[in-house]
Structures are given as structure tokens and as C-alpha cells.
Amino acid sequence: MAVIDKAGFHSTKNIQIPENIPAYTPELNPCGQVWKHIKQGFKNRVFKAMEAIREWLGKTVRDMSEKTIMSITSNHHYITECNAKFKT
């Protein structure tokens, strides 16, 4: 069984993972990397209400530039493998 992330419902027996890739690699998950970036701005903050958290999170996500997202999610492992597989 492969664990796609830590959520129990994100596991599957129907996926073939190459032997050179560990079954659980959160550092290769682009969504996890974006969330890690967002959490950096969330640390040590105090919000008066849940709505304030929602507003902060919404603004944070809306304000993320494409350049920022690309810099967070770019991963040399993906790039190396893609270049190797699609070499012309």
C-alpha cells in the first residue's frame, strides 16, 4: 500500500511506485510544499476569531504570485526525471 500523504483516506493499493522512490515522500508533494510555505506566516500569530483565520488564509493564498508558487514547487528531482524520460 502506498501512502500519498498522511491522511488515511489518501492511501491506495492500486499504484505502482518505482523502487527508487520511497512510498512516502512529502518533500516531493507540491501541495505540501505550498502549505509548508503558508504555515511559516501562520506561526506565532494570534487570531481573535475563526473568521480572522479564514480571512488571513484567503488573503495569503490570493496574494501568492505565480513566481512564488513556482519557486516553492519546483523540485530538481522532478525536473531531472522529466528531462531523462522525455529526452529527444
RAHU-V928895 format. One record per backbone hydrogen bond with DSSP energy under -1.0 kcal/mol. CO is the residue of the C=O (numbers start at 1). NH is the residue of the N-H. If there is no record, write none. Layout:
co = <CO,CO>
nh = <NH,NH>
//
This chain:
co = <2,7,10,12,18,25,26,29,30,31,32,33,34,35,36,38,39,42,49,50,51,52,53,54,55,56,57,58,59,61,65,66,67,68,69,70,75,76,77,78,79,80,81,82>
nh = <12,10,4,2,21,28,29,33,34,35,36,37,38,39,40,41,43,45,53,54,55,56,57,58,59,60,61,62,63,64,69,70,71,72,73,74,79,80,81,82,83,84,85,86>
//
